[in-house]
Amino acid sequence: AAEHAARAAEIVLTDQMKGAAGADLVAHEIGEIKRRLS
């Protein structure tokens, strides 16, 4: 369930922030989410 939530957040964030800078930020945010969930 937690993994599914992280994946959903990843999709939403990626959608909101297209572009190279956005992708970098998204990757960082996903890392933070995964760290919190594990």
N, C-alpha and C positions, 0 to 999 in steps of 0.2 A: 504493500500500500504506500509506504513512504517513498519507495523507488518510483512508483507511478506518479506520485505528486511531484517529485523532482523532475520527471520527464515532462509533465504538463507545464511546469514552471519554465522549463527550458524552451519549450515550443513558444510559449507566450512571450518570453523575453526576447527570443530570437526574432519573433515577428515584430515586436515593438521597435527593435533597434537594428535595422538593416545597415550594412556598411561595415568597413573594417574596424573602426573605433568601437562601434556598437558590439561587434562580434567579440572583441577583446574583453569588453566589459561583461558581456554575457558569460563568456568562459569563466571569468573570475567569479561571477555570482553563482554559477552552477557549482563551482568548486566549494564555495562557502556553504551552499545548501547541502551538498553531499557530506561535508565535514560535520555539519550540525546533525544530520540524520544518522550518521554512523556511530 
